[in-house]
Amino acid sequence: MKPLNYAILKHFTKIEGACADDVIEALKGQYGNFKAFNKDAVTAALMTAEANGLLEEKSFGMDKSGNLRIYYHANDEGAATINNYIKD
């Protein structure tokens, strides 16, 4: 099993885009029992990946509860970098 942050990054090489809630839903089967597997930690991981140029903000909007959702995606260069360092 990959470290959680690696799994989050790798997830973005297989999808068009996602927000923190989408990532949590996709990875909860494997990582649901990890202490760091919560919305704040996943959001921090996504923001860090964006700051490091691995992910880009794709869009944003509000959910039904009025919470901000920021959607990210890995562009070609970011996905290539992720795949170069994190193998399946």
ZIHU-V603903 format. One record per pair of residues at least 24 apart in sequence whose ideal C-beta (glycine too) atoms are under 10 Angstrom apart, sorted by the first residue. I is the first residue (numbers start at 0). J is the second residue. D is the distance in whole Angstrom. If there is no record, write none. Layout:
i=I j=J d=D
i=I j=J d=D
//
This chain:
i=0 j=29 d=7
i=0 j=30 d=8
i=0 j=33 d=10
i=1 j=29 d=9
i=1 j=30 d=9
i=1 j=85 d=7
i=1 j=86 d=9
i=1 j=87 d=9
i=2 j=30 d=10
i=2 j=33 d=10
i=2 j=35 d=10
i=2 j=85 d=9
i=3 j=29 d=9
i=3 j=30 d=5
i=3 j=33 d=6
i=3 j=34 d=10
i=3 j=35 d=6
i=3 j=36 d=6
i=3 j=40 d=8
i=3 j=41 d=8
i=3 j=44 d=8
i=4 j=35 d=9
i=4 j=40 d=9
i=4 j=41 d=9
i=4 j=43 d=10
i=4 j=44 d=5
i=4 j=45 d=10
i=4 j=47 d=8
i=4 j=48 d=8
i=4 j=85 d=10
i=5 j=44 d=10
i=5 j=81 d=9
i=5 j=84 d=9
i=5 j=85 d=5
i=5 j=86 d=10
i=6 j=30 d=6
i=6 j=33 d=10
i=6 j=36 d=10
i=6 j=44 d=10
i=6 j=85 d=9
i=7 j=36 d=10
i=7 j=40 d=9
i=7 j=41 d=7
i=7 j=44 d=5
i=7 j=45 d=7
i=7 j=47 d=10
i=7 j=48 d=8
i=7 j=54 d=9
i=7 j=71 d=10
i=8 j=44 d=8
i=8 j=45 d=9
i=8 j=47 d=10
i=8 j=48 d=6
i=8 j=51 d=10
i=8 j=53 d=6
i=8 j=54 d=8
i=8 j=73 d=8
i=8 j=77 d=9
i=8 j=78 d=9
i=8 j=80 d=9
i=8 j=81 d=5
i=8 j=82 d=10
i=8 j=84 d=9
i=8 j=85 d=6
i=9 j=73 d=10
i=9 j=78 d=10
i=9 j=81 d=6
i=9 j=82 d=8
i=9 j=84 d=10
i=9 j=85 d=5
i=9 j=86 d=9
i=9 j=87 d=7
i=10 j=73 d=9
i=10 j=81 d=10
i=11 j=45 d=9
i=11 j=48 d=8
i=11 j=53 d=8
i=11 j=54 d=6
i=11 j=55 d=10
i=11 j=71 d=7
i=11 j=72 d=7
i=11 j=73 d=4
i=11 j=74 d=10
i=11 j=77 d=8
i=11 j=78 d=7
i=11 j=81 d=7
i=12 j=53 d=10
i=12 j=72 d=10
i=12 j=73 d=6
i=12 j=77 d=8
i=12 j=78 d=5
i=12 j=79 d=9
i=12 j=80 d=10
i=12 j=81 d=5
i=12 j=82 d=6
i=12 j=85 d=8
i=12 j=87 d=9
i=13 j=73 d=9
i=13 j=78 d=9
i=13 j=87 d=10
i=14 j=71 d=10
i=14 j=72 d=8
i=14 j=73 d=9
i=15 j=57 d=8
i=15 j=70 d=9
i=15 j=72 d=6
i=15 j=73 d=10
i=16 j=54 d=9
i=16 j=55 d=9
i=16 j=56 d=9
i=16 j=57 d=4
i=16 j=58 d=7
i=16 j=70 d=5
i=16 j=71 d=6
i=16 j=72 d=4
i=16 j=73 d=9
i=17 j=45 d=9
i=17 j=54 d=10
i=17 j=57 d=9
i=17 j=68 d=10
i=17 j=69 d=10
i=17 j=70 d=6
i=17 j=71 d=7
i=17 j=72 d=8
i=18 j=42 d=9
i=18 j=45 d=8
i=18 j=57 d=9
i=18 j=58 d=9
i=18 j=59 d=8
i=18 j=60 d=9
i=18 j=62 d=9
i=18 j=66 d=10
i=18 j=67 d=9
i=18 j=68 d=4
i=18 j=69 d=6
i=18 j=70 d=5
i=18 j=71 d=7
i=19 j=43 d=9
i=19 j=44 d=9
i=19 j=45 d=6
i=19 j=46 d=10
i=19 j=68 d=8
i=19 j=69 d=8
i=19 j=70 d=9
i=19 j=71 d=9
i=20 j=62 d=8
i=20 j=66 d=9
i=20 j=68 d=7
i=21 j=68 d=9
i=21 j=70 d=8
i=21 j=71 d=10
i=22 j=71 d=9
i=38 j=66 d=9
i=42 j=67 d=10
i=42 j=69 d=8
i=45 j=69 d=7
i=45 j=70 d=10
i=45 j=71 d=5
i=46 j=71 d=9
i=48 j=73 d=8
i=48 j=77 d=8
i=48 j=81 d=9
i=49 j=77 d=9
i=51 j=77 d=9
i=51 j=80 d=9
i=52 j=76 d=8
i=52 j=77 d=6
i=52 j=80 d=8
i=53 j=77 d=4
i=53 j=78 d=8
i=53 j=80 d=6
i=53 j=81 d=6
i=53 j=84 d=10
i=54 j=78 d=9
i=54 j=81 d=9
//
